Amino acid sequence: MTLTDGTYRFGPSIGRLLIKTGRAGLGRRAGHDLTIEAARWSGEAVVVVGDPDKSWVNVTVETGSLEVREATGGLKPLTDADRAEIKRTLADKALLHAAEHPTITFRSTRITGTPQSFEITGELSIKGRTHPVTVHGKGNGDGLLRGWATVTQSTWGIKPYTAFLGALRLADDVRVEIDVARLEPANGTR
């Protein structure tokens, strides 16, 4: 499917939204680099191929839907109990405070480039705070789209997780990746 002008929808049925963490500190060997997936999210885009500045993208992620999909490194593998504890920690007041802030949103403010290589600048809202983020992306011409951005947690009031009196901590920067296999045409407009 070649990307053409139109309104499109996307989400977990045709794509993946991942958050990849890294480790820092003297005890980083004990921890894991995590790949966390949003199980419930949705996006909508208006594409104007010949004038990308008229295009826009909105994405909403349910904060409570984040699940650990992969853990690399560390002294021992993650158990199911570890995964459940990480999910609780993510939803906790100190991190994402899912009870008070059930969604994370991204709304584009500017799109430049082509369907094969583009940048989407927008406003990312987490925990009631909104800051600019730039998503870098690529498309293969057949509808497969990939995007990635670096998000510095502390900018949104998120204190990266620490253990062992701070000897092990998550890096402040996390990488957010989105892969969409194809965009589904939608009815209606913004």
Secondary structure, DSSP 8 states (H G I E B T S, - for coil): ----SEEEEE-TTTEEEEEE--EESTTGGGS-EEEEEESSEEEEEEE-TT-GGG-EEEEEEEGGGEEEEEEESSSS---HHHHHHHHHHHHSTTTT-TTT--EEEEEEEEEEEETTEEEEEEEEEETTEEEEEEEEEEE-SSS-EEEEEEEEGGGGT----EEGGGTEEE-SEEEEEEEES--EE-SS--
